[in-house]
Amino acid sequence: MTHNPPLPPQRRPEQEFKVAVPSVDDHVLAGRVLHLVSAHNHPVVPQSLDPVRTGYALCGPRAGIRVAEVRGVSQVPVVADFAMHDRHLASQDEPLRYPDEVYQTLFGEAGFYDDLRAQGANVIMTPTGFIAGGDIAALKAVRDAVRSLGSSDVVALVPIDVAFLRKDSVDQVIAILQSIGIPIALALGGQLNPTDRYADIVVNLRRICREVPRLGVWRTDMITGFDCMGHGAMFAGIGASTTLRHAPPPDEKTAHFNQTGRPSVLVSDLWGYFKGDTLARRWANSEPLPCFCAICHGRGLDRFDSTEPEVKEEALAHNVASWSLFWSRMQPLSLVDRQAWLMDQVQRAARAYPAENERIQQPDAFKPDKTLAKMAKLATLLPSLP
């Protein structure tokens, strides 16, 4: 069976969308979607990252060491994120947790930022601890601690339990975030996909993006990151792996379904991630869906059922190339037209699930996650575009 590339949106031809007026915000992260990777290994910068529309972030305690390696091989903006929230809780007394070696030097906390600048980091995330659900005192302490960091290359990382986005607390969270005064990277905390946990998270996250200036979303997936970019977020950081697409509490072991070591693969038609071995099983007796990104060139997506390093690397390159292609289409649009474009893409993806199950004759083989289903439902409630 022959598959054609995805058609353009049906509601309005893409070329008729208005191009957004350039933002007055000249921050290096403004209007970018970033690729987040672990700093544990030597960094590999995907060639599909556009130095104008995207960026690259190194996450973990070795971020400072790896920044210099990236600077020598790539022109994309580089973010250093020590991800201290993976290991420490924020508290009223200690909202930021700097590495121990910081206090063994004469320069102290200021030296933490200066050293990363010297290594070549364009942007530095604050070493914020994880803000547990209901701990408003810790959130306020984070606000007070970061407000004095007035340098344009420092971003306040706010890793917050997703329960803070419930309707009974989101107003207070917005008020606190609005008073921070420097760019913010909001990372939703929780196991698996945090936006799946409560029904009102998607709507309230959109509200935060609209009402809090210079806020981006961090450690997220493609659909949530793009949705936020359509509702006013300044930037988004998409994780390379399952563990980098959410921020679990430091006192909980990361939960994920990928126990086989196979790579997580983005299926563009479905706007979802699936394990390589899952795709191989689903398409064992059918022609797989093809991908037309810069890595795949029309090849099937069933070829990632392996733990070999080169296969994992190619799967990661495919993921980045896929969302980069979508972002290149969405980024130039105004906010209103970004929402329209995304609404159309989400509805098409939601319809693609039953269609694909029918094609391979496996009922419920592919199921959309709760976030996609919620966004598709919200899209149906909006008036049709002319």
Secondary structure by P-SEA (a helix, b strand, c coil): cccccccccccccccccccccccccccccccbbbbbbbccccbbbbccccccccbbbbbccccccaaaaaaaccccbbbbbccccccbbbccccccccccccccccccaaaaaaaaaaacccbbbcccccccccaaaaaaaaaaaacccccccccccccccccccccccaaaaaaaaaacccbbbbbbbccccccccccaaaaaaaaaaacccbbbbccccaaaaaaaaaccccbbbbbccccccccccccccccccccccbbbbbcccccccccaaaaaaaacccccccccccccccccccccccccaaaaaaaaaaaaaaaaaaaaacccccaaaaaaaaaaaaaaaaaaaaaaaaaacccccccccaaaaaaaaaaaaccccc
